[in-house]
Amino acid sequence: MSMTIQSSVKDNILAAQDEASKVENAPAEMLRGLDQQIENKVNEGMFFMDQIWVPFVGNARKMIMDEVHTT
């Protein structure tokens, strides 16, 4: 399966990943080692178990769901 991500969606996902990866947003005791399983691919974003990681921070998830439901 192949998907093409629009640049505005990709930019929002990358911004949300950047915000969520800040230390104050994800205390180590809450992550329980999951942060070690996230792979940071250059210019592609962060991946968890070979799937793009879309954090709850920001509105990236809502924007993706809205886009999917309108197309």
PQR file of N, CA, C, O and H, with PARSE charges and radii, in Angstrom:
ATOM      1  N   MET A   1       0.849  -1.175   0.000 -0.4000 1.5000
ATOM      2  CA  MET A   1       0.000   0.000   0.000 -0.0000 2.0000
ATOM      3  C   MET A   1       0.894   1.237   0.000  0.5500 1.7000
ATOM      4  O   MET A   1       1.838   1.337   0.784 -0.5500 1.4000
ATOM      5  N   SER A   2       0.590   2.151  -0.865 -0.4000 1.5000
ATOM      6  CA  SER A   2       1.370   3.371  -0.975 -0.0000 2.0000
ATOM      7  C   SER A   2       0.453   4.570  -0.816  0.5500 1.7000
ATOM      8  O   SER A   2      -0.646   4.605  -1.369 -0.5500 1.4000
ATOM      9  H   SER A   2      -0.177   2.070  -1.502  0.4000 1.0000
ATOM     10  N   MET A   3       0.922   5.559  -0.049 -0.4000 1.5000
ATOM     11  CA  MET A   3       0.133   6.775   0.151 -0.0000 2.0000
ATOM     12  C   MET A   3       0.987   7.980  -0.181  0.5500 1.7000
ATOM     13  O   MET A   3       2.194   7.991   0.058 -0.5500 1.4000
ATOM     14  H   MET A   3       1.815   5.530   0.400  0.4000 1.0000
ATOM     15  N   THR A   4       0.351   8.984  -0.729 -0.4000 1.5000
ATOM     16  CA  THR A   4       1.004  10.256  -0.962 -0.0000 2.0000
ATOM     17  C   THR A   4       0.463  11.236   0.059  0.5500 1.7000
ATOM     18  O   THR A   4      -0.747  11.432   0.164 -0.5500 1.4000
ATOM     19  H   THR A   4      -0.630   8.975  -0.924  0.4000 1.0000
ATOM     20  N   ILE A   5       1.358  11.847   0.807 -0.4000 1.5000
ATOM     21  CA  ILE A   5       0.945  12.787   1.843 -0.0000 2.0000
ATOM     22  C   ILE A   5       1.091  14.195   1.301  0.5500 1.7000
ATOM     23  O   ILE A   5       2.149  14.562   0.791 -0.5500 1.4000
ATOM     24  H   ILE A   5       2.341  11.688   0.722  0.4000 1.0000
ATOM     25  N   GLN A   6       0.025  14.992   1.410 -0.4000 1.5000
ATOM     26  CA  GLN A   6       0.085  16.380   0.971 -0.0000 2.0000
ATOM     27  C   GLN A   6       1.036  17.137   1.878  0.5500 1.7000
ATOM     28  O   GLN A   6       1.162  16.818   3.060 -0.5500 1.4000
ATOM     29  H   GLN A   6      -0.835  14.693   1.824  0.4000 1.0000
ATOM     30  N   SER A   7       1.705  18.137   1.327 -0.4000 1.5000
ATOM     31  CA  SER A   7       2.728  18.842   2.088 -0.0000 2.0000
ATOM     32  C   SER A   7       2.173  19.530   3.323  0.5500 1.7000
ATOM     33  O   SER A   7       2.850  19.557   4.351 -0.5500 1.4000
ATOM     34  H   SER A   7       1.603  18.396   0.367  0.4000 1.0000
ATOM     35  N   SER A   8       0.970  20.087   3.266 -0.4000 1.5000
ATOM     36  CA  SER A   8       0.429  20.761   4.446 -0.0000 2.0000
ATOM     37  C   SER A   8       0.155  19.762   5.560  0.5500 1.7000
ATOM     38  O   SER A   8       0.365  20.071   6.733 -0.5500 1.4000
ATOM     39  H   SER A   8       0.420  20.065   2.431  0.4000 1.0000
ATOM     40  N   VAL A   9      -0.310  18.572   5.206 -0.4000 1.5000
ATOM     41  CA  VAL A   9      -0.548  17.531   6.204 -0.0000 2.0000
ATOM     42  C   VAL A   9       0.784  17.073   6.786  0.5500 1.7000
ATOM     43  O   VAL A   9       0.924  16.923   8.000 -0.5500 1.4000
ATOM     44  H   VAL A   9      -0.480  18.322   4.253  0.4000 1.0000
ATOM     45  N   LYS A  10       1.753  16.854   5.912 -0.4000 1.5000
ATOM     46  CA  LYS A  10       3.070  16.415   6.367 -0.0000 2.0000
ATOM     47  C   LYS A  10       3.700  17.463   7.281  0.5500 1.7000
ATOM     48  O   LYS A  10       4.285  17.120   8.308 -0.5500 1.4000
ATOM     49  H   LYS A  10       1.639  16.976   4.926  0.4000 1.0000
ATOM     50  N   ASP A  11       3.584  18.733   6.913 -0.4000 1.5000
ATOM     51  CA  ASP A  11       4.135  19.804   7.740 -0.0000 2.0000
ATOM     52  C   ASP A  11       3.482  19.828   9.114  0.5500 1.7000
ATOM     53  O   ASP A  11       4.165  20.024  10.120 -0.5500 1.4000
ATOM     54  H   ASP A  11       3.109  19.012   6.078  0.4000 1.0000
ATOM     55  N   ASN A  12       2.171  19.632   9.169 -0.4000 1.5000
ATOM     56  CA  ASN A  12       1.474  19.615  10.455 -0.0000 2.0000
ATOM     57  C   ASN A  12       1.886  18.414  11.295  0.5500 1.7000
ATOM     58  O   ASN A  12       2.039  18.536  12.511 -0.5500 1.4000
ATOM     59  H   ASN A  12       1.616  19.473   8.352  0.4000 1.0000
ATOM     60  N   ILE A  13       2.066  17.263  10.670 -0.4000 1.5000
ATOM     61  CA  ILE A  13       2.511  16.073  11.402 -0.0000 2.0000
ATOM     62  C   ILE A  13       3.910  16.297  11.961  0.5500 1.7000
ATOM     63  O   ILE A  13       4.171  15.987  13.123 -0.5500 1.4000
ATOM     64  H   ILE A  13       1.941  17.163   9.682  0.4000 1.0000
ATOM     65  N   LEU A  14       4.811  16.833  11.139 -0.4000 1.5000
ATOM     66  CA  LEU A  14       6.178  17.088  11.597 -0.0000 2.0000
ATOM     67  C   LEU A  14       6.207  18.099  12.738  0.5500 1.7000
ATOM     68  O   LEU A  14       6.983  17.945  13.681 -0.5500 1.4000
ATOM     69  H   LEU A  14       4.598  17.085  10.195  0.4000 1.0000
ATOM     70  N   ALA A  15       5.371  19.129  12.662 -0.4000 1.5000
ATOM     71  CA  ALA A  15       5.305  20.119  13.741 -0.0000 2.0000
ATOM     72  C   ALA A  15       4.775  19.486  15.021  0.5500 1.7000
ATOM     73  O   ALA A  15       5.280  19.768  16.107 -0.5500 1.4000
ATOM     74  H   ALA A  15       4.741  19.255  11.896  0.4000 1.0000
ATOM     75  N   ALA A  16       3.761  18.635  14.902 -0.4000 1.5000
ATOM     76  CA  ALA A  16       3.206  17.955  16.076 -0.0000 2.0000
ATOM     77  C   ALA A  16       4.231  17.001  16.680  0.5500 1.7000
ATOM     78  O   ALA A  16       4.338  16.901  17.902 -0.5500 1.4000
ATOM     79  H   ALA A  16       3.351  18.406  14.020  0.4000 1.0000
ATOM     80  N   GLN A  17       4.988  16.299  15.833 -0.4000 1.5000
ATOM     81  CA  GLN A  17       6.030  15.408  16.332 -0.0000 2.0000
ATOM     82  C   GLN A  17       7.101  16.197  17.074  0.5500 1.7000
ATOM     83  O   GLN A  17       7.581  15.770  18.125 -0.5500 1.4000
ATOM     84  H   GLN A  17       4.901  16.380  14.840  0.4000 1.0000
ATOM     85  N   ASP A  18       7.471  17.340  16.527 -0.4000 1.5000
ATOM     86  CA  ASP A  18       8.483  18.178  17.164 -0.0000 2.0000
ATOM     87  C   ASP A  18       8.005  18.649  18.534  0.5500 1.7000
ATOM     88  O   ASP A  18       8.759  18.607  19.506 -0.5500 1.4000
ATOM     89  H   ASP A  18       7.081  17.687  15.674  0.4000 1.0000
ATOM     90  N   GLU A  19       6.760  19.096  18.609 -0.4000 1.5000
ATOM     91  CA  GLU A  19       6.196  19.577  19.872 -0.0000 2.0000
ATOM     92  C   GLU A  19       6.081  18.440  20.888  0.5500 1.7000
ATOM     93  O   GLU A  19       6.405  18.624  22.061 -0.5500 1.4000
ATOM     94  H   GLU A  19       6.148  19.131  17.819  0.4000 1.0000
ATOM     95  N   ALA A  20       5.631  17.286  20.452 -0.4000 1.5000
ATOM     96  CA  ALA A  20       5.433  16.157  21.361 -0.0000 2.0000
ATOM     97  C   ALA A  20       6.747  15.580  21.859  0.5500 1.7000
ATOM     98  O   ALA A  20       6.800  15.004  22.946 -0.5500 1.4000
ATOM     99  H   ALA A  20       5.369  17.137  19.499  0.4000 1.0000
ATOM    100  N   SER A  21       7.808  15.728  21.075 -0.4000 1.5000
ATOM    101  CA  SER A  21       9.082  15.138  21.470 -0.0000 2.0000
ATOM    102  C   SER A  21       9.860  16.001  22.457  0.5500 1.7000
ATOM    103  O   SER A  21      10.926  15.598  22.923 -0.5500 1.4000
ATOM    104  H   SER A  21       7.765  16.196  20.192  0.4000 1.0000
ATOM    105  N   LYS A  22       9.343  17.175  22.779 -0.4000 1.5000
ATOM    106  CA  LYS A  22      10.001  18.014  23.775 -0.0000 2.0000
ATOM    107  C   LYS A  22       9.896  17.342  25.144  0.5500 1.7000
ATOM    108  O   LYS A  22       8.895  16.697  25.453 -0.5500 1.4000
ATOM    109  H   LYS A  22       8.477  17.502  22.401  0.4000 1.0000
ATOM    110  N   VAL A  23      10.920  17.498  25.946 -0.4000 1.5000
ATOM    111  CA  VAL A  23      11.018  16.796  27.224 -0.0000 2.0000
ATOM    112  C   VAL A  23       9.834  17.090  28.138  0.5500 1.7000
ATOM    113  O   VAL A  23       9.334  16.173  28.791 -0.5500 1.4000
ATOM    114  H   VAL A  23      11.734  18.022  25.695  0.4000 1.0000
ATOM    115  N   GLU A  24       9.372  18.321  28.207 -0.4000 1.5000
ATOM    116  CA  GLU A  24       8.301  18.663  29.137 -0.0000 2.0000
ATOM    117  C   GLU A  24       6.956  18.047  28.753  0.5500 1.7000
ATOM    118  O   GLU A  24       6.065  17.952  29.596 -0.5500 1.4000
ATOM    119  H   GLU A  24       9.778  19.066  27.677  0.4000 1.0000
ATOM    120  N   ASN A  25       6.795  17.629  27.500 -0.4000 1.5000
ATOM    121  CA  ASN A  25       5.539  17.031  27.056 -0.0000 2.0000
ATOM    122  C   ASN A  25       5.495  15.520  27.224  0.5500 1.7000
ATOM    123  O   ASN A  25       4.416  14.930  27.163 -0.5500 1.4000
ATOM    124  H   ASN A  25       7.520  17.706  26.815  0.4000 1.0000
ATOM    125  N   ALA A  26       6.622  14.891  27.432 -0.4000 1.5000
ATOM    126  CA  ALA A  26       6.655  13.431  27.532 -0.0000 2.0000
ATOM    127  C   ALA A  26       7.634  12.994  28.618  0.5500 1.7000
ATOM    128  O   ALA A  26       8.769  12.625  28.317 -0.5500 1.4000
ATOM    129  H   ALA A  26       7.498  15.370  27.482  0.4000 1.0000
ATOM    130  N   PRO A  27       7.204  13.034  29.877 -0.5600 1.5000
ATOM    131  CA  PRO A  27       8.092  12.596  30.956  0.2800 2.0000
ATOM    132  C   PRO A  27       8.527  11.142  30.761  0.5500 1.7000
ATOM    133  O   PRO A  27       7.742  10.311  30.304 -0.5500 1.4000
ATOM    134  N   ALA A  28       9.757  10.845  31.103 -0.4000 1.5000
ATOM    135  CA  ALA A  28      10.327   9.512  30.878 -0.0000 2.0000
ATOM    136  C   ALA A  28       9.531   8.419  31.575  0.5500 1.7000
ATOM    137  O   ALA A  28       9.420   7.311  31.049 -0.5500 1.4000
ATOM    138  H   ALA A  28      10.395  11.520  31.475  0.4000 1.0000
ATOM    139  N   GLU A  29       8.977   8.707  32.745 -0.4000 1.5000
ATOM    140  CA  GLU A  29       8.232   7.674  33.459 -0.0000 2.0000
ATOM    141  C   GLU A  29       6.945   7.286  32.736  0.5500 1.7000
ATOM    142  O   GLU A  29       6.432   6.187  32.947 -0.5500 1.4000
ATOM    143  H   GLU A  29       9.068   9.606  33.172  0.4000 1.0000
ATOM    144  N   MET A  30       6.416   8.167  31.887 -0.4000 1.5000
ATOM    145  CA  MET A  30       5.204   7.852  31.137 -0.0000 2.0000
ATOM    146  C   MET A  30       5.529   7.052  29.872  0.5500 1.7000
ATOM    147  O   MET A  30       4.699   6.267  29.414 -0.5500 1.4000
ATOM    148  H   MET A  30       6.833   9.059  31.716  0.4000 1.0000
ATOM    149  N   LEU A  31       6.705   7.238  29.312 -0.4000 1.5000
ATOM    150  CA  LEU A  31       7.058   6.583  28.056 -0.0000 2.0000
ATOM    151  C   LEU A  31       7.385   5.102  28.230  0.5500 1.7000
ATOM    152  O   LEU A  31       7.106   4.301  27.338 -0.5500 1.4000
ATOM    153  H   LEU A  31       7.379   7.876  29.684  0.4000 1.0000
ATOM    154  N   ARG A  32       7.961   4.736  29.347 -0.4000 1.5000
ATOM    155  CA  ARG A  32       8.288   3.342  29.659 -0.0000 2.0000
ATOM    156  C   ARG A  32       9.042   2.649  28.530  0.5500 1.7000
ATOM    157  O   ARG A  32       8.737   1.508  28.181 -0.5500 1.4000
ATOM    158  H   ARG A  32       8.188   5.387  30.071  0.4000 1.0000
ATOM    159  N   GLY A  33      10.010   3.326  27.970 -0.4000 1.5000
ATOM    160  CA  GLY A  33      10.854   2.731  26.943 -0.0000 2.0000
ATOM    161  C   GLY A  33      10.340   2.850  25.521  0.5500 1.7000
ATOM    162  O   GLY A  33      11.042   2.477  24.582 -0.5500 1.4000
ATOM    163  H   GLY A  33      10.259   4.253  28.253  0.4000 1.0000
ATOM    164  N   LEU A  34       9.128   3.361  25.341 -0.4000 1.5000
ATOM    165  CA  LEU A  34       8.588   3.487  23.990 -0.0000 2.0000
ATOM    166  C   LEU A  34       9.381   4.480  23.152  0.5500 1.7000
ATOM    167  O   LEU A  34       9.463   4.343  21.931 -0.5500 1.4000
ATOM    168  H   LEU A  34       8.557   3.664  26.104  0.4000 1.0000
ATOM    169  N   ASP A  35       9.964   5.480  23.808 -0.4000 1.5000
ATOM    170  CA  ASP A  35      10.738   6.471  23.074 -0.0000 2.0000
ATOM    171  C   ASP A  35      11.952   5.849  22.387  0.5500 1.7000
ATOM    172  O   ASP A  35      12.442   6.390  21.396 -0.5500 1.4000
ATOM    173  H   ASP A  35       9.897   5.591  24.800  0.4000 1.0000
ATOM    174  N   GLN A  36      12.436   4.734  22.892 -0.4000 1.5000
ATOM    175  CA  GLN A  36      13.577   4.066  22.275 -0.0000 2.0000
ATOM    176  C   GLN A  36      13.167   3.302  21.023  0.5500 1.7000
ATOM    177  O   GLN A  36      14.026   2.924  20.226 -0.5500 1.4000
ATOM    178  H   GLN A  36      12.037   4.294  23.697  0.4000 1.0000
ATOM    179  N   GLN A  37      11.872   3.067  20.834 -0.4000 1.5000
ATOM    180  CA  GLN A  37      11.383   2.342  19.669 -0.0000 2.0000
ATOM    181  C   GLN A  37      10.986   3.277  18.530  0.5500 1.7000
ATOM    182  O   GLN A  37      10.658   2.816  17.437 -0.5500 1.4000
ATOM    183  H   GLN A  37      11.174   3.374  21.482  0.4000 1.0000
ATOM    184  N   ILE A  38      11.012   4.580  18.776 -0.4000 1.5000
ATOM    185  CA  ILE A  38      10.663   5.547  17.736 -0.0000 2.0000
ATOM    186  C   ILE A  38      11.901   5.822  16.888  0.5500 1.7000
ATOM    187  O   ILE A  38      12.960   6.180  17.402 -0.5500 1.4000
ATOM    188  H   ILE A  38      11.278   4.954  19.664  0.4000 1.0000
ATOM    189  N   GLU A  39      11.746   5.647  15.592 -0.4000 1.5000
ATOM    190  CA  GLU A  39      12.847   5.858  14.656 -0.0000 2.0000
ATOM    191  C   GLU A  39      12.655   7.207  13.965  0.5500 1.7000
ATOM    192  O   GLU A  39      11.586   7.486  13.422 -0.5500 1.4000
ATOM    193  H   GLU A  39      10.885   5.356  15.173  0.4000 1.0000
ATOM    194  N   ASN A  40      13.679   8.026  13.988 -0.4000 1.5000
ATOM    195  CA  ASN A  40      13.620   9.346  13.367 -0.0000 2.0000
ATOM    196  C   ASN A  40      14.276   9.269  11.999  0.5500 1.7000
ATOM    197  O   ASN A  40      15.500   9.183  11.894 -0.5500 1.4000
ATOM    198  H   ASN A  40      14.548   7.799  14.429  0.4000 1.0000
ATOM    199  N   LYS A  41      13.459   9.300  10.947 -0.4000 1.5000
ATOM    200  CA  LYS A  41      13.975   9.250   9.583 -0.0000 2.0000
ATOM    201  C   LYS A  41      14.125  10.680   9.072  0.5500 1.7000
ATOM    202  O   LYS A  41      13.207  11.490   9.204 -0.5500 1.4000
ATOM    203  H   LYS A  41      12.466   9.370  11.032  0.4000 1.0000
ATOM    204  N   VAL A  42      15.268  10.984   8.497 -0.4000 1.5000
ATOM    205  CA  VAL A  42      15.567  12.334   8.032 -0.0000 2.0000
ATOM    206  C   VAL A  42      14.541  12.768   6.985  0.5500 1.7000
ATOM    207  O   VAL A  42      14.284  12.050   6.018 -0.5500 1.4000
ATOM    208  H   VAL A  42      16.013  10.327   8.390  0.4000 1.0000
ATOM    209  N   ASN A  43      13.965  13.939   7.188 -0.4000 1.5000
ATOM    210  CA  ASN A  43      12.994  14.565   6.282 -0.0000 2.0000
ATOM    211  C   ASN A  43      11.708  13.768   6.086  0.5500 1.7000
ATOM    212  O   ASN A  43      10.901  14.110   5.222 -0.5500 1.4000
ATOM    213  H   ASN A  43      14.173  14.522   7.973  0.4000 1.0000
ATOM    214  N   GLU A  44      11.504  12.717   6.866 -0.4000 1.5000
ATOM    215  CA  GLU A  44      10.283  11.939   6.736 -0.0000 2.0000
ATOM    216  C   GLU A  44       9.480  11.915   8.019  0.5500 1.7000
ATOM    217  O   GLU A  44       8.302  11.557   7.997 -0.5500 1.4000
ATOM    218  H   GLU A  44      12.160  12.439   7.568  0.4000 1.0000
ATOM    219  N   GLY A  45      10.077  12.281   9.120 -0.4000 1.5000
ATOM    220  CA  GLY A  45       9.371  12.277  10.386 -0.0000 2.0000
ATOM    221  C   GLY A  45       9.762  11.109  11.266  0.5500 1.7000
ATOM    222  O   GLY A  45      10.749  10.417  11.015 -0.5500 1.4000
ATOM    223  H   GLY A  45      11.034  12.572   9.138  0.4000 1.0000
ATOM    224  N   MET A  46       8.967  10.905  12.304 -0.4000 1.5000
ATOM    225  CA  MET A  46       9.230   9.846  13.260 -0.0000 2.0000
ATOM    226  C   MET A  46       8.301   8.670  12.997  0.5500 1.7000
ATOM    227  O   MET A  46       7.119   8.837  12.694 -0.5500 1.4000
ATOM    228  H   MET A  46       8.165  11.467  12.508  0.4000 1.0000
ATOM    229  N   PHE A  47       8.869   7.476  13.121 -0.4000 1.5000
ATOM    230  CA  PHE A  47       8.116   6.257  12.853 -0.0000 2.0000
ATOM    231  C   PHE A  47       8.154   5.350  14.070  0.5500 1.7000
ATOM    232  O   PHE A  47       9.190   5.218  14.722 -0.5500 1.4000
ATOM    233  H   PHE A  47       9.829   7.339  13.366  0.4000 1.0000
ATOM    234  N   PHE A  48       7.026   4.727  14.374 -0.4000 1.5000
ATOM    235  CA  PHE A  48       6.912   3.754  15.449 -0.0000 2.0000
ATOM    236  C   PHE A  48       6.425   2.453  14.827  0.5500 1.7000
ATOM    237  O   PHE A  48       5.330   2.398  14.267 -0.5500 1.4000
ATOM    238  H   PHE A  48       6.184   4.834  13.845  0.4000 1.0000
ATOM    239  N   MET A  49       7.230   1.419  14.925 -0.4000 1.5000
ATOM    240  CA  MET A  49       6.911   0.116  14.334 -0.0000 2.0000
ATOM    241  C   MET A  49       6.609   0.258  12.838  0.5500 1.7000
ATOM    242  O   MET A  49       5.623  -0.291  12.345 -0.5500 1.4000
ATOM    243  H   MET A  49       8.119   1.463  15.380  0.4000 1.0000
ATOM    244  N   ASP A  50       7.456   0.992  12.123 -0.4000 1.5000
ATOM    245  CA  ASP A  50       7.387   1.200  10.669 -0.0000 2.0000
ATOM    246  C   ASP A  50       6.136   1.935  10.199  0.5500 1.7000
ATOM    247  O   ASP A  50       5.796   1.875   9.017 -0.5500 1.4000
ATOM    248  H   ASP A  50       8.257   1.438  12.523  0.4000 1.0000
ATOM    249  N   GLN A  51       5.452   2.621  11.095 -0.4000 1.5000
ATOM    250  CA  GLN A  51       4.303   3.446  10.713 -0.0000 2.0000
ATOM    251  C   GLN A  51       4.545   4.856  11.227  0.5500 1.7000
ATOM    252  O   GLN A  51       5.125   5.052  12.295 -0.5500 1.4000
ATOM    253  H   GLN A  51       5.728   2.670  12.055  0.4000 1.0000
ATOM    254  N   ILE A  52       4.090   5.836  10.451 -0.4000 1.5000
ATOM    255  CA  ILE A  52       4.312   7.221  10.867 -0.0000 2.0000
ATOM    256  C   ILE A  52       3.593   7.474  12.187  0.5500 1.7000
ATOM    257  O   ILE A  52       2.456   7.046  12.384 -0.5500 1.4000
ATOM    258  H   ILE A  52       3.619   5.677   9.584  0.4000 1.0000
ATOM    259  N   TRP A  53       4.274   8.174  13.081 -0.4000 1.5000
ATOM    260  CA  TRP A  53       3.738   8.458  14.402 -0.0000 2.0000
ATOM    261  C   TRP A  53       3.070   9.827  14.365  0.5500 1.7000
ATOM    262  O   TRP A  53       3.721  10.839  14.106 -0.5500 1.4000
ATOM    263  H   TRP A  53       5.197   8.522  12.921  0.4000 1.0000
ATOM    264  N   VAL A  54       1.767   9.849  14.624 -0.4000 1.5000
ATOM    265  CA  VAL A  54       1.011  11.101  14.666 -0.0000 2.0000
ATOM    266  C   VAL A  54       0.601  11.320  16.120  0.5500 1.7000
ATOM    267  O   VAL A  54      -0.325  10.668  16.603 -0.5500 1.4000
ATOM    268  H   VAL A  54       1.238   9.026  14.834  0.4000 1.0000
ATOM    269  N   PRO A  55       1.277  12.227  16.820 -0.5600 1.5000
ATOM    270  CA  PRO A  55       0.984  12.427  18.241  0.2800 2.0000
ATOM    271  C   PRO A  55      -0.335  13.153  18.470  0.5500 1.7000
ATOM    272  O   PRO A  55      -0.920  13.720  17.547 -0.5500 1.4000
ATOM    273  N   PHE A  56      -0.789  13.122  19.717 -0.4000 1.5000
ATOM    274  CA  PHE A  56      -2.017  13.807  20.098 -0.0000 2.0000
ATOM    275  C   PHE A  56      -1.823  15.318  20.201  0.5500 1.7000
ATOM    276  O   PHE A  56      -2.802  16.064  20.192 -0.5500 1.4000
ATOM    277  H   PHE A  56      -0.314  12.662  20.467  0.4000 1.0000
ATOM    278  N   VAL A  57      -0.577  15.781  20.299 -0.4000 1.5000
ATOM    279  CA  VAL A  57      -0.283  17.206  20.422 -0.0000 2.0000
ATOM    280  C   VAL A  57      -0.660  17.913  19.127  0.5500 1.7000
ATOM    281  O   VAL A  57      -0.416  17.402  18.034 -0.5500 1.4000
ATOM    282  H   VAL A  57       0.218  15.176  20.306  0.4000 1.0000
ATOM    283  N   GLY A  58      -1.250  19.081  19.259 -0.4000 1.5000
ATOM    284  CA  GLY A  58      -1.663  19.835  18.077 -0.0000 2.0000
ATOM    285  C   GLY A  58      -2.939  19.266  17.488  0.5500 1.7000
ATOM    286  O   GLY A  58      -3.655  18.520  18.155 -0.5500 1.4000
ATOM    287  H   GLY A  58      -1.449  19.497  20.147  0.4000 1.0000
ATOM    288  N   ASN A  59      -3.223  19.609  16.264 -0.4000 1.5000
ATOM    289  CA  ASN A  59      -4.471  19.151  15.649 -0.0000 2.0000
ATOM    290  C   ASN A  59      -4.216  18.255  14.442  0.5500 1.7000
ATOM    291  O   ASN A  59      -5.083  18.125  13.577 -0.5500 1.4000
ATOM    292  H   ASN A  59      -2.641  20.215  15.722  0.4000 1.0000
ATOM    293  N   ALA A  60      -3.050  17.642  14.373 -0.4000 1.5000
ATOM    294  CA  ALA A  60      -2.699  16.834  13.199 -0.0000 2.0000
ATOM    295  C   ALA A  60      -3.645  15.654  13.016  0.5500 1.7000
ATOM    296  O   ALA A  60      -4.075  15.386  11.894 -0.5500 1.4000
ATOM    297  H   ALA A  60      -2.346  17.748  15.076  0.4000 1.0000
ATOM    298  N   ARG A  61      -3.982  14.941  14.093 -0.4000 1.5000
ATOM    299  CA  ARG A  61      -4.894  13.796  13.971 -0.0000 2.0000
ATOM    300  C   ARG A  61      -6.266  14.239  13.487  0.5500 1.7000
ATOM    301  O   ARG A  61      -6.848  13.602  12.610 -0.5500 1.4000
ATOM    302  H   ARG A  61      -3.633  15.159  15.004  0.4000 1.0000
ATOM    303  N   LYS A  62      -6.787  15.322  14.048 -0.4000 1.5000
ATOM    304  CA  LYS A  62      -8.110  15.814  13.652 -0.0000 2.0000
ATOM    305  C   LYS A  62      -8.096  16.242  12.189  0.5500 1.7000
ATOM    306  O   LYS A  62      -9.037  15.961  11.447 -0.5500 1.4000
ATOM    307  H   LYS A  62      -6.314  15.839  14.761  0.4000 1.0000
ATOM    308  N   MET A  63      -7.030  16.921  11.776 -0.4000 1.5000
ATOM    309  CA  MET A  63      -6.935  17.372  10.399 -0.0000 2.0000
ATOM    310  C   MET A  63      -6.902  16.181   9.433  0.5500 1.7000
ATOM    311  O   MET A  63      -7.538  16.218   8.380 -0.5500 1.4000
ATOM    312  H   MET A  63      -6.266  17.149  12.379  0.4000 1.0000
ATOM    313  N   ILE A  64      -6.169  15.139   9.791 -0.4000 1.5000
ATOM    314  CA  ILE A  64      -6.106  13.949   8.939 -0.0000 2.0000
ATOM    315  C   ILE A  64      -7.472  13.296   8.842  0.5500 1.7000
ATOM    316  O   ILE A  64      -7.908  12.938   7.748 -0.5500 1.4000
ATOM    317  H   ILE A  64      -5.652  15.110  10.646  0.4000 1.0000
ATOM    318  N   MET A  65      -8.150  13.135   9.960 -0.4000 1.5000
ATOM    319  CA  MET A  65      -9.471  12.499   9.950 -0.0000 2.0000
ATOM    320  C   MET A  65     -10.480  13.342   9.173  0.5500 1.7000
ATOM    321  O   MET A  65     -11.297  12.796   8.432 -0.5500 1.4000
ATOM    322  H   MET A  65      -7.796  13.426  10.849  0.4000 1.0000
ATOM    323  N   ASP A  66     -10.435  14.651   9.332 -0.4000 1.5000
ATOM    324  CA  ASP A  66     -11.334  15.525   8.571 -0.0000 2.0000
ATOM    325  C   ASP A  66     -11.081  15.390   7.073  0.5500 1.7000
ATOM    326  O   ASP A  66     -12.021  15.334   6.281 -0.5500 1.4000
ATOM    327  H   ASP A  66      -9.771  15.095   9.934  0.4000 1.0000
ATOM    328  N   GLU A  67      -9.810  15.338   6.691 -0.4000 1.5000
ATOM    329  CA  GLU A  67      -9.448  15.203   5.280 -0.0000 2.0000
ATOM    330  C   GLU A  67      -9.923  13.864   4.717  0.5500 1.7000
ATOM    331  O   GLU A  67     -10.431  13.801   3.598 -0.5500 1.4000
ATOM    332  H   GLU A  67      -9.046  15.383   7.334  0.4000 1.0000
ATOM    333  N   VAL A  68      -9.759  12.817   5.481 -0.4000 1.5000
ATOM    334  CA  VAL A  68     -10.177  11.485   5.025 -0.0000 2.0000
ATOM    335  C   VAL A  68     -11.686  11.424   4.843  0.5500 1.7000
ATOM    336  O   VAL A  68     -12.175  10.837   3.878 -0.5500 1.4000
ATOM    337  H   VAL A  68      -9.346  12.867   6.390  0.4000 1.0000
ATOM    338  N   HIS A  69     -12.421  12.027   5.764 -0.4000 1.5000
ATOM    339  CA  HIS A  69     -13.879  11.955   5.697 -0.0000 2.0000
ATOM    340  C   HIS A  69     -14.483  12.864   4.629  0.5500 1.7000
ATOM    341  O   HIS A  69     -15.626  12.653   4.224 -0.5500 1.4000
ATOM    342  H   HIS A  69     -12.023  12.504   6.548  0.4000 1.0000
ATOM    343  N   THR A  70     -13.746  13.862   4.169 -0.4000 1.5000
ATOM    344  CA  THR A  70     -14.283  14.760   3.146 -0.0000 2.0000
ATOM    345  C   THR A  70     -13.921  14.317   1.732  0.5500 1.7000
ATOM    346  O   THR A  70     -14.474  14.839   0.764 -0.5500 1.4000
ATOM    347  H   THR A  70     -12.817  14.033   4.498  0.4000 1.0000
ATOM    348  N   THR A  71     -13.007  13.368   1.600 -0.4000 1.5000
ATOM    349  CA  THR A  71     -12.627  12.911   0.254 -0.0000 2.0000
ATOM    350  C   THR A  71     -13.211  11.560  -0.063  0.5500 1.7000
ATOM    351  O   THR A  71     -12.990  11.032  -1.152 -0.5500 1.4000
ATOM    352  H   THR A  71     -12.558  12.943   2.386  0.4000 1.0000
TER
END
